[in-house]
Amino acid sequence: MHQTLDVFQTAAAMARHAGQRQAVVAQNIANADTPGYRARQIAPFVEVHGKLSATAMRSTRPGHLDPTDAAAGGSATRNTEPAPNGNAVSLEQEMLHAVEVAREHARALTIYRKSMEILRLSLGRR
């Protein structure tokens, strides 16, 4: 029954996407010393699956919703120069991606758990 509800399908898709991103980050870290290896990246869930809501949020100032829009001209990701052996993996950047992916996965699990709690409460079960 609960598999047909959109909230559970979205939570499952978020968890699968986070798992795929984590695999790519792990592969990048594993190949940090491989000559000529270029770091790969999967776009965040929102970019891949589109906006989840029909009503979009409004930005009140530059950089409010998108830090790359900031007036200071900062970039959310930095380009790394390849090492002399042609490797372009930045371990620091990959660790940041790993933390971001862990948060995405935790968010998906929280959405799933809380939705299950709501269903159980609505049925009078704990």
C-alpha positions in Angstrom: 0.0 0.0 0.0 2.6 2.6 1.0 4.7 1.9 -2.1 2.2 3.8 -4.2 2.3 7.0 -2.2 4.4 9.7 -3.8 6.2 10.6 -0.6 7.6 7.1 -0.3 8.5 6.9 -4.0 10.3 10.2 -3.7 12.2 9.1 -0.5 13.2 5.9 -2.2 14.4 7.7 -5.3 16.4 10.1 -3.1 18.0 7.2 -1.3 18.9 5.4 -4.5 20.4 8.6 -6.0 22.4 9.3 -2.9 23.8 5.7 -3.1 24.8 6.3 -6.7 26.5 9.6 -5.8 28.4 7.9 -2.9 29.6 5.2 -5.3 31.0 7.8 -7.7 32.7 9.8 -4.8 34.2 6.5 -3.5 35.5 5.7 -7.0 37.0 9.2 -7.3 38.8 8.8 -4.0 40.0 5.4 -4.8 41.6 6.7 -8.1 43.1 9.8 -6.5 46.6 8.6 -7.5 45.7 7.1 -10.9 47.5 8.9 -13.7 45.2 10.6 -16.1 42.0 9.9 -14.0 39.4 12.6 -14.2 37.0 13.0 -11.3 33.4 12.1 -12.1 30.3 13.7 -10.5 26.6 13.0 -10.5 24.3 16.1 -10.3 22.3 16.6 -7.1 18.9 15.0 -6.8 17.0 18.3 -7.5 18.9 18.9 -10.7 18.3 15.3 -11.9 14.7 14.8 -11.0 13.5 18.4 -11.3 11.8 20.6 -8.7 9.6 18.5 -6.5 7.1 21.4 -5.9 4.9 23.2 -8.4 5.5 26.4 -6.5 9.1 27.6 -6.8 10.8 29.5 -4.0 11.5 33.2 -4.5 15.0 34.6 -4.0 15.0 37.8 -1.9 18.6 38.8 -2.7 21.6 37.6 -4.8 23.0 34.4 -3.2 19.9 33.7 -1.1 19.0 30.4 -2.6 22.0 29.8 -4.9 25.4 30.6 -3.4 26.9 30.7 -6.9 24.7 33.8 -7.5 26.4 35.8 -4.7 27.6 39.3 -5.4 31.1 38.3 -4.1 31.5 36.1 -7.2 32.3 33.0 -5.2 31.8 29.6 -6.7 30.3 26.6 -4.9 32.7 24.3 -6.6 36.3 25.0 -7.5 38.1 23.7 -10.5 41.3 21.8 -9.6 44.3 21.8 -11.8 45.5 18.4 -12.9 48.5 17.0 -11.1 51.7 16.5 -13.2 50.5 12.9 -13.9 47.2 14.2 -15.3 45.0 13.3 -12.3 42.3 15.9 -11.5 41.0 14.5 -8.2 40.9 16.9 -5.2 40.5 14.8 -2.0 39.3 17.9 -0.2 36.5 18.4 -2.7 35.6 14.7 -2.7 35.3 14.7 1.1 32.9 17.7 0.8 30.9 15.7 -1.7 30.9 12.7 0.6 29.4 14.8 3.4 26.8 16.3 1.1 25.8 12.8 -0.1 25.6 11.5 3.5 23.2 14.4 4.3 21.1 13.6 1.3 20.8 10.0 2.3 19.9 10.9 5.9 17.3 13.3 4.6 15.7 10.5 2.5 15.6 8.1 5.4 14.1 10.7 7.7 11.4 11.5 5.2 10.6 7.8 4.9 10.6 7.2 8.7 8.5 10.2 9.5 6.0 9.4 6.8 5.7 5.9 8.2 5.1 7.3 11.7 2.3 9.5 10.3 0.6 6.5 8.6 0.8 4.4 11.7 -0.6 7.2 13.9 -3.4 7.8 11.4 -4.3 4.1 11.7 -4.2 4.2 15.5 -1.0 2.1 15.7 2.3 3.0 17.3 
